Amino acid sequence: MMKRLFLLICLAAAFITGAAAQEISIDKGWKFAIGDSIQWAQPGYNDASWKPVSLAHTWEKQGYADVNGFGWYRLHLVIPSSLKEKAFLKDSLRITLNDVDDNDEVYLNGQLIAKYGGYGGDIKTGHYGPRSYTIAANNPAILWDKQNVLAVRIFDTGGDGGLYGDKFTLAMADVMDPVSVNTDADFNYGAGNTLSKSIKLTTTSNYAYKGKLTFKVTDPETNAVIYNKTNDAAFTAGKPFTYNFNVARLAQKSYVISYTFTEDRSGKSITKTDGTPYILTPAPALTPKVNGPGVYGARPGNPFLYLVPASGQKPLTYMAKGLPNGLKLDAKTGIISGVVNQKGNYPVTITVKNSLGTSTKKFTIKIGDLIGLTPALGWNSWNAFGLSINDERVRVAAKTMIDKLSAHGWNYINIDDGWEAENRAANGEIVTNQKFPDMKATTDYVHSLGLKMGIYSSPGPRTCGGYLGSWQHEDQDAKTYGDWGIDYLKYDWCSYTEVAPKNLTLDDMKKPYQVMRASLDKIPRDIMYSFCQYGMGEVWNWGAEVGGNSWRTTGDITDTWKSMADIGFSQMPAAPHAGPGYFNDPDMLIVGKVGWGDSQHNTRLTPDEQYTHISLWSLLSSPLLIGCDMGKLDKFTLNLLTNDEVLAIDQDALGKEATQAIKTDNHQVWIKDLADDGKAVGIFNTSDKYQAITLKRNENGLQGLTKIRDVWRQKNVITTGSSYTVKVAPHGVMLLRLSK
């Protein structure tokens, strides 16, 4: 993360397709240059020497590695008047750019027609995300049926940069542009294997919409239409149309629901699709079970805090044998605390009891130089709330984690950007803004639950959100974090570009992280150190050397299949560098309700894509940082986050990262070595159709592993022969654990 302030959610561009819209694609023919000159906006400027550029990729992936700051895109095009002539509404032209990273100014024939995603501020303030701009059809900047020059000035604050994505179009503003199909209500699970839900047709326009809403359920495996019904629908601003439905779940898989509204007078229609959720994770037993990793690291002489993750009917009673001197276990809460002064590996036996039984687990406490021996499991505020985070939301997240997730090992509550005051105290110390009246008290509350507290800063003068960074105050800030009791620091490159040398060397990239590492080392506290510099300089090659516990390998993730898959399936170069205490970080999770601000929506990933997301991140030994609104965890999201066998793959003590064993046009297989000499295997369908995929059991190091377990369903697979074939849903996964 995280260069965006808020993700610009433009429903017309990002969620909904206009079935009858006239539009032209503008994704081809662009030219590109690094640097900045206002002359580059002019139609007469000679750009013959500029390089062709693809809008499918960031500029870093096209020969401009680690380039930050300004870049320009130019496109020569004819804007046909037929767009206007065939449109129902003829007053405005819409330009869709998906995505801008991080901020933009748009010029047409030398005239500035749009900027900053409508946020205000200046171009150097990050506003990552899709854009949808409209200009009047009679604007003299538009040369109908003639040659035009569209120029986009981009400023990249760091990491991935440019103009890239999968939708770049010109079209007339449509009568459906202000309309949205709101599907953000949760599915309700009813008796008789049924699902029910309520959706709404809404608009910000005073236009009175009347037409038909078609509701259709399709089986993506057979393409058979299971249900189809059409209803009259009418709505206007402030008066939505609500449609309630109830459908049967015919099998343990996801069905596609489409909602199509067709407006009577214009004949225009919009469609939004939804996937029905399906629960694979078995309900936890009422008998006790100790979960979580088998190893935990801490430094000698520093405060120790560990909450034993255990499920089962409450109340639970906790016991431990072999705890090192200086530690004690609270038998009622399962919190282990204290200080250990002597280095060493301490084998501990943890026992948990309730009225129904007893569970025991071997556990090793390693007191030494390394912490973070397994990837962090926790929550980060950014993908849900962006800069809108406050003390109340943090406390809700902590309480929810204790009530619903900590039994499975989740234990970090991380505050991202937006907590800092406008100015430092007179003595230079960082202080909180009005949203966090007492950070020490907030941290004490989180610690009282047995959880850990994380915070965010930047090595630059300002954070990505424009708040105070740690530049030239590293020692002071580290001491403040220690005084507050912070356990995790996310350190985001952001405005460090403004104070770093123009042409960055590898040493320049390392320096700010080395400086803060030295400051953290002065604090008698274990603080997990997370680099957020988007993979610059192939950070995986040197992140451990500089003292990080994890490091971002990529730009920001968004809640789309393209973003998640592009990031997740491109981690091979970093894989050899993962190990206990040091992990590659492909960014935070995008399941549940996300929003990057005050308003949240259901993730745009389908249920199958969400299973892929959690499976792949676990295979990659990634930090798993929940990015949704914890106060609104639905049943399906809980199913994703509470499968102990899936989490055990992520938390495996060997700490190795999966590698890609097979890649075809339709599927991939990733394999991870495990501490028990077994393998975790992810079989991923990357196509848009169901695929029968065969795993050969005598290849890729799988020889001799005779037992196969379906990890999501927590069932053993009965199979014979040298191969195993499974049918996998579009963008879905089969996650297996193979053992002797």
Buried (B, 14 or more C-beta within 10 A) or exposed (E): BBBBBBBBBBBBBBBBBBEBBBBBEBBEEBBBBBEBEBEBBBBEBEBEEBEEBBBEBBBBBBEBEBBBBBBBBBBEBEBBEEBBEEBBBBEBBBBBBBBBBBBBBBBBBBBBBBBBBEBEBEBBBBBBBBBBBBBEBEEEBBBBEEEBBBBBBBBBBBBBBBBBBBBBBBBBBBBBBBBBBBBEBBBEBEEEEEBBBBBBBBBEBEBEBBBBBBBBBBBBBEEEEBEEEEEEBEBBBEEBBEBEBEBEBEEEBBBBBBBBBBBEEBEBBBBBBBBBBBBBBBEBEBBBBBBBBBBBBBBBBBBBBBBBBBBBBEEBBBBBEEBBEBBEBEEEBBBBBBBBEEEEEBEBBBBBBBEEBBBBBEBBBBBBEBBBBBBBBBBBBBBBBBBBBBBEBBBBBBBBBBEBBBBBBBBBBBBBBBBBBEEBEEEEEBBBBEBBEEBEEBBEBBBEBBBBBBBBBBBBBBBBBBBBBBBEBBBBBBBBBBBBBBBBBBBBBBBBBBEBEEEBEBEBBBBBBBBBBEBBEEBEBBBBBBBBBBBBBBBBEBBBEBBBBBBBBBBBBBBBBEBBBBBBBBBEEBBEBBBBBBBBBBBBBBBBBBBBBEEBBBBBBBBBBBBBBBBBBBBBBBBBBBBBBBBBBBEBBBBBBBBBBBBBBBBBBBBBBBBBBBBEEBBBBBBBBBEEEBBBBBBBBBBEEBBEBEBEBEEBEBEEBEEBBBBBBBEEBEEEEEEBEBEBBBBBBBBBBBBE
